Amino acid sequence: MKNMLTSEVQAQPASGTRRILVAYFSWSGNTREIANQIHKIVSGNLFEIVSVDKYPSDYDETVKQARKELETGCRPQLVSEVEDIESYDVVFIGYPNWCETIPAPVASFLSKCDSTGKTIAPFCTHGGDRLGRSVEDIAKLCQRSTVLEGLAVRGSEVRNAQGKVSEWLRKTGVAE
Ligand SMILES: Cc1cc2nc3c(=O)[nH]c(=O)nc-3n(C[C@H](O)[C@H](O)[C@H](O)COP(=O)(O)O)c2cc1C
């Protein structure tokens, strides 16, 4: 076991017989808010994806770094991993839309995760571009899994998104 579980919290039995993981990356807190809302409904385990090298606190600097990471296909090292990732049936993956796709730490997480046979449920927060091309990019990294229709919530609306979140969960069949 390598430095695992340090950001995995609130281990609980998953609903039904499925094991559910709610994994997310968040730079300024919006995606964390949605991850918490989903976790409240579906239970399972909550895991924060954290890059070893911290992002700048300045917005423009972070955009600059994100663009560079995208151009170079960088896969930053993560602080911790999920123990027994293979045992999960459903993986929710949450992220802010960065440059119209997933942030590099999310690409690191997905490329290390063997998603064979899993259901992947993407959710993002954004500043206007909704999911961008993130779901297509996730599908490329998770070719042996079923990638569901993603949820997009505008960053400024995350605190009032409970209805939208529940509706998406019902529609995708992940929660009743
Ligand atoms: C580096 C960076 C790149 C971004 N790129 C986009 C983008 O291409 N399209 C968009 O709609 N929003 C973009 N945003 C806005 C974020 O997606 C939005 O504010 C999100 O809710 C932030 O989530 P967080 O608080 O979980 O980090 C970007 C923000 C950052 C910091």
The ligand as an SDF file (V2000), in Angstrom:
LIG
                    3D

 31 33  0  0  0  0  0  0  0  0999 V2000
   -7.0380   26.9480  -15.0380 C   0  0  0  0  0  0  0  0  0  0  0  0
   -8.5040   27.2320  -15.2950 C   0  0  0  0  0  0  0  0  0  0  0  0
   -9.0220   27.0280  -16.5530 C   0  0  0  0  0  0  0  0  0  0  0  0
  -10.3990   27.2240  -16.7820 C   0  0  0  0  0  0  0  0  0  0  0  0
  -10.8990   26.9960  -18.0280 N   0  0  0  0  0  0  0  0  0  0  0  0
  -12.2280   27.0920  -18.2310 C   0  0  0  0  0  0  0  0  0  0  0  0
  -12.7920   26.8160  -19.5220 C   0  0  0  0  0  0  0  0  0  0  0  0
  -12.1060   26.5140  -20.4970 O   0  0  0  0  0  0  0  0  0  0  0  0
  -14.1280   26.9090  -19.6430 N   0  0  0  0  0  0  0  0  0  0  0  0
  -14.9570   27.2380  -18.5990 C   0  0  0  0  0  0  0  0  0  0  0  0
  -16.1670   27.2760  -18.7670 O   0  0  0  0  0  0  0  0  0  0  0  0
  -14.4420   27.5180  -17.3730 N   0  0  0  0  0  0  0  0  0  0  0  0
  -13.1120   27.4560  -17.1560 C   0  0  0  0  0  0  0  0  0  0  0  0
  -12.5880   27.7390  -15.9190 N   0  0  0  0  0  0  0  0  0  0  0  0
  -13.5030   28.0810  -14.8230 C   0  0  0  0  0  0  0  0  0  0  0  0
  -13.7480   26.8740  -13.9180 C   0  0  0  0  0  0  0  0  0  0  0  0
  -14.1330   25.7190  -14.6540 O   0  0  0  0  0  0  0  0  0  0  0  0
  -14.8710   27.1480  -12.8880 C   0  0  0  0  0  0  0  0  0  0  0  0
  -14.6280   28.3170  -12.2000 O   0  0  0  0  0  0  0  0  0  0  0  0
  -15.0350   25.9870  -11.9210 C   0  0  0  0  0  0  0  0  0  0  0  0
  -16.2910   26.0460  -11.2970 O   0  0  0  0  0  0  0  0  0  0  0  0
  -13.9650   25.9710  -10.8420 C   0  0  0  0  0  0  0  0  0  0  0  0
  -14.1120   24.7960  -10.0810 O   0  0  0  0  0  0  0  0  0  0  0  0
  -13.2990   24.5460   -8.7310 P   0  0  0  0  0  0  0  0  0  0  0  0
  -13.7470   25.6070   -7.7570 O   0  0  0  0  0  0  0  0  0  0  0  0
  -13.7210   23.1900   -8.2960 O   0  0  0  0  0  0  0  0  0  0  0  0
  -11.8560   24.6520   -9.0240 O   0  0  0  0  0  0  0  0  0  0  0  0
  -11.2400   27.6060  -15.7020 C   0  0  0  0  0  0  0  0  0  0  0  0
  -10.6740   27.8630  -14.4520 C   0  0  0  0  0  0  0  0  0  0  0  0
   -9.3220   27.6720  -14.2290 C   0  0  0  0  0  0  0  0  0  0  0  0
   -8.7310   27.9360  -12.8700 C   0  0  0  0  0  0  0  0  0  0  0  0
  1  2  1  0
  2  3  1  0
  2 30  2  0
  3  4  2  0
  4  5  1  0
  4 28  1  0
  5  6  2  0
  6  7  1  0
  6 13  1  0
  7  8  2  0
  7  9  1  0
  9 10  1  0
 10 11  2  0
 10 12  1  0
 12 13  2  0
 13 14  1  0
 14 15  1  0
 14 28  1  0
 15 16  1  0
 16 17  1  0
 16 18  1  0
 18 19  1  0
 18 20  1  0
 20 21  1  0
 20 22  1  0
 22 23  1  0
 23 24  1  0
 24 25  2  0
 24 26  1  0
 24 27  1  0
 28 29  2  0
 29 30  1  0
 30 31  1  0
M  END
$$$$
